[in-house]
Amino acid sequence: MRASRLLSILTILQARGRVTAPELAEACEVSVRTIYRDVDALSVAGIPVYAERGADGGFRLLDGYRVRLNGLSLTEADALFLAGLPGPAAALGLDGAMSAAQAKLVAALPASLRESATRMQSRFHLDAPGWFGEAEEPRYLRAIADALLADRLIEIRYQSWRAEKRRRLAPLGLVLKGGNWYLAGQVGTETNNNVRTYRVVRILDCAVQGETFARPAEFDLGAYWRAATERLEAEMHPREAIVRLSPIGIKLLEALTQPYVKARLRIADDADAEGWRTATIPIGTTDWHAAAELLRLGPEAEVLAPPELRARMAELTQAMAGRYRAGGSLASAHVAKRERHASLPKRRIQR
C-alpha cells in the first residue's frame, strides 16, 4: 500500500512540479504527517525531492529529474483504454493522435499488462449520445478547440432561442453532454461571473482572433459545468405540484422523470385503500410544460394542486377526449372508403 502511495507522490510531483503537503495529502487520502514521512522515505531512497519554504512553498523534484514509471496496476492499465471516446476524439480531430498514443502506451506497458489492456477495446464500447439521438457535428468545433488550446479569443455569431447575437469570447472549455457539445466562454476578462454556456451547433459563424488571453487561474471547468447544469435544471423546475399516483403511476414517474426531478421527488409513505399515494413533484415554469410532462402518466395520476395546473390538465384531457370522439366517425368513414376502393375490380389499361 505504501509503495503505491510513494509512486503516486512521484507521479504527481513529476506532472505538476511544485506541490504542497496538503495537496499531496488530499490526492493520496492520507494525513499531512504521513506525506512528510513518505517524502523523507523518498529522499532516503535517493530520489532528489526537496522542500521549498514560504507561502508559495512545497515539494519539488530536482529540475531535469525523470523517473520511468512502470508501476501501473492491472486495473489502471485497463482504465487508460477506456478514457478515450473515438467519436468525440474524431470530432475534435484527435482520433489519429489518440490511436497513436494508445499504440505507444501498449509498447511502454510491461508485457504482463499488454494483453489485458488491448483486450478492453474489444470488449467495451462507449456511446456518448443518448438513446434515439445522434451525436452532433458542429461546423466550428475544431476551430473552437484549436482556439481553446492556444488561448486565443474568438468572435462568434450565435443563434439563441430568443435572437441572433454576436459575441467576443475567451473559450475556456468544451463539454460533451448527451452527444451535444457546449462551449464555456468568458465575455470580457474580469471575473468568472462572465462565463456563459453556448451550444456549439448553434454557432452560425466563428472567427479565431490573433489576440490571446490570460486564462483565469481559478477557473475549474468541471465545477463550472456542475453549477451551470444544476442552475439550469432549477430554473426549468421552479415550482411544485401535488399529485395523486397509483402504484403504476409511481413506477411510470420514476421511469420517465429526469434525474433532477427524481432526486427531489417526495412521495408520501401512507397509501389509501386503492394503493394511491400523494407526491410532491418539481414542475416547469408554465402550466403547459408541466401538463405535458404529467400527461405521460395517463390515468395513473391526478393533479391536486396548484389549481391552475389542475384546470389546465382538465382542459387538455377534455379537448383530447372530444377530438377522439369527434374524429371516430371521420376515421371510420375514411377506413370504409379505403376498403371500398380496394374491393373494386381493377381496370386493365388499354394500350
DABELZI-V276604 format. One record per helix or strand of 2 or more residues. SS is the DSSP state (alpha for helix, beta for strand). FROM is the first residue (numbers start at 1). TO is the last residue. Records with the same first field share a line. If there is no record, write none. Layout:
# DABELZI-V276604
SS=FROM-TO, FROM-TO
This chain:
# DABELZI-V276604
alpha=2-16, 21-28, 32-44, 74-80, 86-91, 95-108, 111-123, 141-150, 192-194, 200-202, 221-236, 247-256, 259-264, 287-300, 307-343
beta=49-52, 58-61, 152-159, 164-177, 180-187, 195-199, 203-212, 239-245, 266-267, 277-283, 301-305
